[in-house]
Amino acid sequence: MECRLYCPVFLNTMKLSKTTAAFAGFYVLLVLWWVFIFVTKMQNTFQNYAFAFAYGLLPLFGGITGMMGAKKWGFFKSAVGKALVFMSLGLITWGIGEMIWSYYNFALQVEIPYPSWPDAFFIVSWPLWSIGVYFLSFATGAHFGLKTKAGKMLILVVPILAVAASYYLLITVARGGEFVLSDEAFKAFFDLAYPIGDVVILTLASLMYGLSFKYLGGRFKWPVLIFLLGFVANYVADFSFSYTTTVGTFYNGNWVDLSFTTAMFLMVLGVNSMDMKG
């Protein structure tokens, strides 16, 4: 009786551990690869472009395994299943964007224009992740937190803080206090979409964690915290990318790419840590 109850859960946990260990091992290899690039001061070499391609595989395959986990939760039949579907799709589209970025580097060997096809896939990740966080809030009990005074206060305070921080980092610091929209419609769209997307996803993730911390017992506690850390890391990476491209210091394989690698790893870890029906 006892074995029939707990053995399936134990086996699923072992499977999860192997998946997580594989992604963690790949992340460690990527970090060591980046250290080699940094120490040898490589720029615009095959190793730099290969690193950008390699870390793009992390969200691509992480999203695929996340979809496999969503299947166990019934896909759209449960809040967790819906959350995993959209979070995983966000990772996959981001990974596709990085693959196209690498295609520009390897096949076309030209300076990547802005905006370009990679941006079309990168930007789609933001609404997908936002929808995923929305459904995850139901699984974690965040909607119960909305009924409290502290929850209502967070709804007012968190967006204001996020917008203020984003304006300071993305406009005051990165662009010297000036934000001029281009006459080109597509460039103007992406100039606004990236910072707005960062604010929205970081606000939603912060609200979800703040409103549901009392309900985060058991298996949801660490996945949600990992998600939040991943979104914070992605926010920092996006700001860093915006800043380095503005001042002209960005190159493939620099510290900004390491920031993106860490952000993607954390989100992949969060998605796959929920790959078990409890």
N, C-alpha and C positions, 0 to 999 in steps of 0.2 A: 504493500500500500504506500509506504513512505517513499520507496524508490520510484514508483509510478508517478508520484506527485512531483518529485524534485529532480529526477534524472533528466527529463526533457529540458528543464530550465538550465541545469548545469551544462548540458551539451550545447545549448544555444549560447551560453556565456562563453564557453571555450571557443566557439566559432567567432564570436564577437572579438575576443581577445586576439585571435590570429589576424583578423582583418585590421584591427587597430594597430597591432604590432607591425604589420606590413607597411602601413602608412607612416607610422612613427619612424621605422627604419629608413624609409625613403626620404623622409624629411631630414633626418640626421645626415644622410648622404648629400642632400642638397646643400645643407649648411656647410659641410666640409668642402664641397665643390666651390661654394661662394668664398670661403676663407682662402682657398687656393687662388681664385681670381683676384681677391683683394690684396693678398700678400705680393703676388707677382705683378700687380698694377696693370692687368690686361684691360684693354678697351677695344671695342669693334673687332674682335677676333672670333674665330669659330667657337671657342670655348664660351665666350659671352653669349652668343646667339643660341648655342646649345643649352646653356643654363636656362635661358628664358623659355625655350621649348620644353625642357624637362619639368620645370616647376608648373607649367601649364597642364601637365598630365595629372598633377595632384588633384585639382578640382574636377577635372574631366572624369577620372576613374572614381573619385570619391563620390561624385554625384550619381554615377551608375550604381555603385554599391548601396548608396542611400536609397535609390529607387527600389532596389531589391529588399531593403528593410521596410520600405513603405508598403510593399506587397504583403508582408506579414501582418501589418496593421489594417489591411483591407483597402488600401489606397484611399478613396474618397468616402469610405464607410465609417471612418473615425476621424476625430480632430487631429490625432497624432499622425495618422496616415496622410491627411491633407497637408499638414505642416511639412512632413518629410518629402512629399511630392514636390511642393513648390521650392523648398530649400534646396533639394537636389537638382531641380531644373535650373535654379539660379547658378549653382556650381557648374553645371554642364555648359550653360551658355557662356559663363566667364571663361571656362577652359577652352571652348571653341574660339572665343575671341583671341586668346593667347596663341592658339594654333595658327590663326590667320596672321597674327602679328609676326610669328616665326616664319610664315610663308613669305612675307614681305622681306624679311632679313635674308633668308636662304635662297629662295628662288628668284625673286625680283631684284634683290640686292640694291634697293633704292631707299632713300630717306622716307620713312613712313609719314604720309600726309596726315593732317588733322583737320577735320575728322575723316575717318576712313572706315573700312568694313570692320576692323576689330572693335571700334567704338560702338557700332551698331549692336554687337553681341554683348559687350561689357555693360552697356546701359540697360539692357533688358534684364540683367541680373537683379537690379535694384527693386523693381516692382515685384519680381518673383520672390525675393527674400522678404519683402515687406508683407506679402500675402502669407508666406510661410510663418512669419512671426505672429501674424494675426490669428491664424488657426492654432498655433502653439500656445497662445495665451489662454485659449479655452481648455487646453489639456493641463495647464499648470495652475488654473484657478485664478488667473489675473482678473477675470471679470468680477469675481467676488470682491477683490480689493478696490474696485471702482466705487463700491458702495460706502467705503469708509471716508472720513474727513482727510486722512493722510493721502488716500488715493486720489481724491479730487484735487488736493493741493499739488500732487505730482503732475497731474495733467496740465496744470497751469505753469508750473515752474520749469519742468524738464524741457519742453519745447523752447522756452525763452532762453534758457542756458545754452541749449544746443545751437540755436540760431546765432546767439552772441558769439559763442566760441568759433563757429564756422565762419562768421563774417571776419572776425579778427585774424584767424589763421589763413583763410583762403583769399581774403581781399586785402586786409591791412598788411599782413606779413608777406604773402606770396606775390601780390600784385602791387605793392607799394601804395595801397589805398585807392587805386584806380581800377575800375572794372568797365571797360569799354566794349560794348557789343559790336561784333563785326557786322558788316553789311551782308555777309553771306548767311543765309537763313540757317543752314545746317550747323555751321560753326557756332552761331549764336545759341542755338538750341542746346548743343552739348556743353557750351560754356556755363549755361544755367542748370542743365540737367544733372551734371556730376555733383556740384555742391549741394543742390536741393535733395538729390537722392541720398547723399551722405547724411544730411540732417534728418531726413524722414526715417531712414532705417535705424540710425543710432537712437533717435527719440523713441521709436517703437520698442526697440530692444531694451532700452533703459527703463521705460515704463513697465514693460512686461516683467522684468526682474524685480523692480521696486514694488509692483502691485501684488506679486505672487510669492514673495519670499516667505510668507507665513505658510504657504501651501506647498512648498517645494520639498516635501519629504520624499524619501525613497528614491526611485530611479530617475526622477526628473530634475533633481537638484543640480547635479554636475553637468548634464547636457546643456541646460539653460545657461548656466554660468559660463560654459565653454563657448556657447553661441555669442553671448554678450562680449566676451573677450575677443572673439574673432571679429565681430563688427567694429569694436574699438580699434583693433589692429588694422582693419581695412580702412577705417576713417583716417588713421595716421598715415597709412601708405598712400591713400589718395591725395591727402594734403601734401605729402612729401613729393609725390610725382608732379603735382601742380607747381610746387615751388621750384623743383630742380629743372623742369622744362621751361619755366618762365625765366629763370636766370641762366639757362643754357648749360647746366652741369650734368644733366641726365645722360646715362648710357646703359645699355643692356648689361645686367649683371652687377649693377652698383647696389648700394645699401637699400635703395628704394625697392628693388626687386626682392631683396631678402625680406623686407617688410611685407610685401605682397605674398611671398612664400609662406611666411608665418601666419598671416591672416587666413589664407586658404587652408592651411593645415588645421588650424583651430576650428574652422567651420566644417571641414571634412570630419574631424574628430567628433564634433558635436552631433552631426548627422548620423554617423555610424555608431555612436554610443547609445542611440535609441533603437538599434537594430535587434530588438528582442521584445516579444509581446509578454508583458508582465501582468 
